[in-house]
């Protein structure tokens, strides 16, 4: 069952993860939301990891390594 993504535009956050601006928040909400229609269930930790990657704080190899280490794909 689809559950709406918990966004807070006033505090510029998704599931408690703060974003630098509304543009980033909206782009991430759309990207995650479209995957949720396919059964994806995000977590705050996964959203934080995604944000770090999008901000260039971690490289793609580290991003994928953390995904493989902490999340299973079914």
Secondary structure, 3 states (H helix, E strand, C coil): CCCCCCEECCCCEECCEECCCHHHHHHHHHHHHHHHCCCCCCCHHHHHHHHHHHCCCCCHHHHHHHHHHHCCCC
